[in-house]
Amino acid sequence: MLYPLKFTPRLKERIWGGTALAEVMGKELPEGKKIGESWEISGVDNDVSVVANGTLAGNDLQELIEVYMGDLVGDKVYNKYGLEFPLLIKFIDARDVLSIQVHPDDVLAKERHNSYGKTEMWYVLAADPGASLYVGFSRTVGREEYLAAVENGTLPSLLKEEKVRPGESYFIPAGTIHAIGKGLLVAEIQQTSDITYRVDDWGRVDDNGNPRQLHTELAVDAIDFRPPHDLKTSPVAVPNQAVEVEECEYFTTNLLKVEDSVERDYSNLDSFVVYICIEGELTVCYSGGSETLEKGETMLVPAQEDNIELDGEGTVLEVYIA
């Protein structure tokens, strides 16, 4: 029998990572490691999430989709994506700035990597004073101007820098050049893809003095050289109401602040639902019982569950495919 599923986080050591995933989100981290990412729900090859709770503990997400199909992910989702779970859910701790990078769209990713592209969004959970994001170019940039800036190390001067506060959200369509600045903790919702073209790494080297690989030539054909439309939103939570944060063809994300109790009716939704708990503690009541959800945890609600009751005091990002 299906029920709301929690998974063992897949922790990723990164040169720019830190310890905020433990300090803020309550994750158990290995001692002395710079953990930059916690992959909460993943269908990426060799990184498929494994169930941590209930009778299905130990099974991975792909195995469950193979058995339960549309009952787990939704019929339309299953018919389109098959055994591949279509979203990758992460927490990211940027103690240092991430590389300047871009992701290909579906067409280019299919052609080059037999993969989906990577459109994503960030919801800012915590930010040091003065912390920034880099999202797109500040003006239209020519291809040759871009390549010259990569060559002479002045690429950051062409980017749009955004000062960031907790509670803000940023939508990053595939093709948008970007970087997460230092001092930020974000929740990331993205297409299932691990394809990144790194174009600048701020002169950084690893412990052996070696720079990380850049993908300058691959990136040129993926980049949108036009300045983006305003990609920032500042959703304001309304108790016991779902407030839309972002909607696109790949995912819909709502901000849902629970005070005491709220019922969610998914009877007209042919999709799984993901809860990313960013504050407090909740009890998730479903047709067969209940599961707890605490700050820093993520839960996958099967598509077959038409009605969910959330009890307690807490805030979640609610994610599904419309």
C-alpha positions as CSV (number, residue, x, y, z in Angstrom):
1,M,0.0,0.0,0.0
2,L,1.2,3.5,-0.9
3,Y,1.6,6.2,1.7
4,P,3.4,9.6,1.9
5,L,7.1,8.8,1.4
6,K,10.2,10.3,2.9
7,F,13.6,9.5,1.5
8,T,17.2,9.3,2.8
9,P,18.9,12.5,1.7
10,R,21.8,12.2,-0.7
11,L,24.5,14.6,0.6
12,K,26.9,16.1,-1.9
13,E,30.3,17.5,-0.9
14,R,31.1,20.7,-2.8
15,I,34.1,23.0,-2.8
16,W,31.7,25.9,-2.0
17,G,29.7,24.0,0.7
18,G,29.4,24.5,4.4
19,T,27.5,23.4,7.5
20,A,24.2,25.3,7.3
21,L,22.3,22.2,6.3
22,A,22.9,20.9,9.8
23,E,22.7,24.3,11.6
24,V,19.5,25.5,9.9
25,M,17.8,22.5,8.4
26,G,18.7,19.8,11.0
27,K,20.6,17.5,8.6
28,E,23.1,15.0,10.0
29,L,26.3,15.8,8.1
30,P,29.6,13.9,8.0
31,E,32.3,15.6,10.2
32,G,34.8,17.9,8.5
33,K,33.1,17.8,5.1
34,K,31.9,20.8,3.0
35,I,28.3,19.7,2.2
36,G,26.8,21.9,-0.4
37,E,23.7,20.0,-1.4
38,S,21.1,17.7,0.1
39,W,19.3,15.9,-2.7
40,E,15.9,15.3,-1.1
41,I,14.1,13.5,-3.9
42,S,16.0,12.4,-7.0
43,G,15.4,10.2,-10.0
44,V,18.9,11.0,-11.5
45,D,20.8,7.9,-12.7
46,N,23.1,6.6,-9.9
47,D,21.5,9.0,-7.4
48,V,17.9,7.6,-7.2
49,S,16.3,8.3,-3.8
50,V,15.7,5.4,-1.4
51,V,12.6,5.3,0.9
52,A,13.4,5.9,4.6
53,N,10.0,5.5,6.2
54,G,7.3,2.8,6.5
55,T,6.9,-0.6,4.9
56,L,8.5,0.4,1.6
57,A,11.8,1.5,3.3
58,G,14.8,0.4,1.4
59,N,13.1,0.5,-2.0
60,D,14.2,3.1,-4.5
61,L,12.0,5.6,-6.2
62,Q,12.4,4.0,-9.7
63,E,11.4,0.6,-8.3
64,L,8.3,2.1,-6.8
65,I,7.3,3.9,-10.1
66,E,7.7,0.6,-11.9
67,V,5.3,-1.1,-9.5
68,Y,2.8,1.6,-8.8
69,M,3.0,3.7,-12.0
70,G,0.2,6.4,-12.2
71,D,-1.0,5.6,-8.6
72,L,2.3,7.1,-7.4
73,V,3.2,9.8,-9.9
74,G,-0.1,10.4,-11.8
75,D,-1.2,8.8,-15.1
76,K,-0.2,11.7,-17.3
77,V,3.2,12.1,-15.6
78,Y,3.8,8.4,-16.0
79,N,2.8,8.4,-19.6
80,K,5.3,11.2,-20.3
81,Y,8.2,10.3,-18.1
82,G,8.0,6.6,-17.6
83,L,10.2,5.3,-14.8
84,E,12.1,8.6,-14.5
85,F,10.9,10.8,-11.7
86,P,10.6,14.2,-13.4
87,L,11.7,16.6,-10.6
88,L,14.9,16.9,-8.5
89,I,14.4,18.5,-5.1
90,K,17.4,19.9,-3.3
91,F,18.6,22.1,-0.4
92,I,21.7,24.1,-1.3
93,D,24.2,25.6,1.2
94,A,26.4,28.2,-0.6
95,R,29.0,29.1,2.0
96,D,31.0,30.4,-1.0
97,V,29.8,31.6,-4.4
98,L,28.9,28.9,-6.9
99,S,30.4,28.9,-10.4
100,I,28.8,30.9,-13.2
101,Q,26.9,28.4,-15.2
102,V,24.1,27.6,-17.6
103,H,21.9,24.6,-18.3
104,P,20.7,23.5,-21.8
105,D,17.0,23.4,-22.7
106,D,15.1,20.2,-23.6
107,V,16.0,20.3,-27.3
108,L,19.7,20.8,-26.8
109,A,19.9,18.4,-23.8
110,K,18.2,15.7,-25.8
111,E,20.5,16.1,-28.8
112,R,23.7,16.1,-26.8
113,H,23.0,14.1,-23.7
114,N,19.8,12.1,-24.3
115,S,18.4,14.0,-21.3
116,Y,15.8,16.6,-20.3
117,G,17.0,20.2,-19.9
118,K,17.1,22.0,-16.7
119,T,14.7,24.7,-15.8
120,E,14.8,25.5,-12.1
121,M,13.7,27.8,-9.3
122,W,15.2,28.8,-6.0
123,Y,13.4,29.7,-2.8
124,V,15.6,31.6,-0.4
125,L,15.6,30.1,3.1
126,A,18.4,32.1,4.7
127,A,20.7,34.9,3.5
128,D,23.7,36.6,5.1
129,P,23.5,40.4,5.0
130,G,24.4,41.7,1.5
131,A,24.2,38.2,-0.1
132,S,23.6,38.2,-3.8
133,L,22.4,36.1,-6.8
134,Y,23.5,36.5,-10.4
135,V,20.6,35.9,-12.8
136,G,21.0,36.6,-16.5
137,F,22.8,39.4,-18.3
138,S,22.2,43.0,-17.3
139,R,21.7,43.9,-21.0
140,T,21.8,42.2,-24.3
141,V,25.2,40.8,-24.9
142,G,26.8,39.7,-28.2
143,R,28.3,36.3,-28.6
144,E,31.8,37.6,-29.3
145,E,31.6,40.1,-26.4
146,Y,30.6,37.2,-24.1
147,L,33.5,35.0,-25.3
148,A,36.0,37.9,-24.8
149,A,34.7,38.4,-21.3
150,V,35.1,34.7,-20.5
151,E,38.6,34.8,-21.9
152,N,39.7,37.9,-19.9
153,G,37.9,37.1,-16.7
154,T,35.4,40.0,-16.7
155,L,32.2,37.9,-17.2
156,P,30.7,38.8,-13.8
157,S,30.6,42.5,-14.9
158,L,28.0,41.5,-17.6
159,L,25.6,39.8,-15.2
160,K,22.6,41.1,-13.4
161,E,23.3,41.0,-9.6
162,E,20.4,40.8,-7.3
163,K,20.6,41.5,-3.5
164,V,18.6,38.7,-1.8
165,R,16.4,38.3,1.3
166,P,14.8,35.2,2.8
167,G,11.4,34.4,1.4
168,E,12.2,35.6,-2.1
169,S,12.0,33.2,-5.1
170,Y,13.9,33.2,-8.4
171,F,12.8,31.4,-11.6
172,I,15.7,30.2,-13.8
173,P,14.6,29.1,-17.2
174,A,17.1,26.8,-19.1
175,G,19.5,29.0,-21.0
176,T,19.7,31.7,-18.3
177,I,23.3,32.3,-17.1
178,H,23.4,32.3,-13.3
179,A,25.3,31.8,-10.1
180,I,24.3,31.5,-6.4
181,G,26.3,33.9,-4.3
182,K,28.0,33.2,-1.0
183,G,26.0,33.2,2.3
184,L,22.8,31.7,0.9
185,L,20.7,28.7,1.8
186,V,18.0,27.8,-0.8
187,A,15.5,25.2,-1.7
188,E,15.8,24.2,-5.4
189,I,13.1,22.7,-7.5
190,Q,14.3,21.6,-11.0
191,Q,13.7,19.3,-13.9
192,T,15.5,15.9,-13.4
193,S,18.8,16.7,-15.0
194,D,22.4,17.0,-13.7
195,I,23.8,18.8,-16.8
196,T,25.7,21.9,-16.0
197,Y,27.9,24.0,-18.3
198,R,30.4,25.9,-16.1
199,V,31.8,29.0,-17.7
200,D,33.6,30.8,-14.9
201,D,34.7,29.7,-11.4
202,W,36.0,33.0,-10.0
203,G,39.6,31.8,-10.3
204,R,39.0,29.1,-7.7
205,V,41.2,26.0,-7.4
206,D,40.8,22.8,-5.4
207,D,43.0,21.5,-2.6
208,N,45.6,20.4,-5.1
209,G,45.7,23.8,-6.8
210,N,43.8,22.7,-9.9
211,P,41.0,24.7,-11.4
212,R,37.7,23.0,-12.1
213,Q,36.8,22.2,-15.7
214,L,35.0,24.8,-17.7
215,H,32.6,24.1,-20.6
216,T,33.0,27.3,-22.6
217,E,32.2,25.8,-26.1
218,L,29.3,23.7,-25.0
219,A,27.7,26.7,-23.2
220,V,27.7,29.1,-26.1
221,D,24.9,27.4,-27.9
222,A,22.9,27.0,-24.7
223,I,23.0,30.6,-23.5
224,D,20.2,33.2,-23.9
225,F,22.1,36.4,-24.4
226,R,19.1,38.7,-23.8
227,P,18.5,40.2,-20.4
228,P,15.7,38.2,-18.7
229,H,12.3,39.5,-17.6
230,D,12.0,40.0,-13.9
231,L,12.5,36.5,-12.5
232,K,12.0,37.4,-8.8
233,T,8.8,37.0,-6.8
234,S,8.2,37.8,-3.1
235,P,5.3,35.6,-2.1
236,V,3.6,36.5,1.2
237,A,2.2,33.6,3.2
238,V,-1.5,33.6,4.0
239,P,-2.4,31.2,6.9
240,N,-4.0,28.0,5.6
241,Q,-4.0,29.1,2.0
242,A,-1.8,28.0,-0.9
243,V,0.0,31.1,-2.3
244,E,1.4,30.5,-5.8
245,V,5.2,31.1,-6.0
246,E,5.9,29.8,-9.5
247,E,4.1,28.0,-12.3
248,C,5.6,26.7,-15.5
249,E,5.2,23.6,-17.7
250,Y,7.6,21.6,-15.5
251,F,6.3,22.3,-12.0
252,T,4.0,24.4,-9.9
253,T,5.2,25.6,-6.5
254,N,3.0,27.1,-3.8
255,L,3.8,28.5,-0.3
256,L,1.5,27.0,2.3
257,K,1.6,28.2,5.9
258,V,-0.4,25.9,8.2
259,E,-1.9,27.2,11.4
260,D,-3.6,24.4,13.3
261,S,-5.1,22.5,10.4
262,V,-5.8,22.7,6.7
263,E,-7.3,20.3,4.1
264,R,-5.9,20.0,0.6
265,D,-8.1,18.6,-2.1
266,Y,-6.1,17.0,-5.0
267,S,-9.0,15.1,-6.6
268,N,-8.6,17.1,-9.8
269,L,-4.8,16.9,-9.9
270,D,-3.2,14.1,-11.9
271,S,0.1,14.3,-10.2
272,F,2.1,13.5,-7.1
273,V,2.6,16.3,-4.6
274,V,5.9,17.1,-2.8
275,Y,6.0,18.9,0.5
276,I,9.3,20.6,1.4
277,C,9.0,21.6,5.1
278,I,10.8,24.9,5.6
279,E,9.5,25.8,9.1
280,G,7.8,24.0,12.0
281,E,6.4,20.5,12.3
282,L,3.3,19.0,10.8
283,T,1.3,15.8,10.8
284,V,0.3,14.7,7.3
285,C,-3.0,12.8,7.5
286,Y,-4.0,10.6,4.5
287,S,-6.5,7.9,3.8
288,G,-4.5,5.2,5.6
289,G,-3.0,7.0,8.5
290,S,-0.6,9.8,9.2
291,E,3.1,10.7,8.9
292,T,5.1,13.5,10.6
293,L,7.0,16.1,8.6
294,E,9.6,18.4,10.3
295,K,11.6,21.3,9.2
296,G,14.3,20.2,6.7
297,E,12.3,17.1,5.6
298,T,10.7,16.5,2.3
299,M,7.8,14.2,1.5
300,L,6.3,12.7,-1.6
301,V,2.5,12.3,-1.5
302,P,1.2,9.7,-4.0
303,A,-1.1,10.8,-6.8
304,Q,-3.7,8.4,-5.6
305,E,-4.3,10.4,-2.5
306,D,-7.1,12.8,-3.3
307,N,-7.4,14.5,0.1
308,I,-4.7,15.4,2.6
309,E,-5.0,17.1,6.0
310,L,-2.1,19.0,7.4
311,D,-2.1,19.5,11.2
312,G,0.2,21.6,13.4
313,E,2.2,24.8,12.9
314,G,4.6,24.9,10.0
315,T,5.3,26.1,6.4
316,V,5.8,23.9,3.4
317,L,6.6,24.5,-0.3
318,E,3.9,22.5,-2.1
319,V,5.1,21.2,-5.5
320,Y,3.3,19.3,-8.3
321,I,3.0,19.1,-12.0
322,A,-0.2,20.9,-13.1
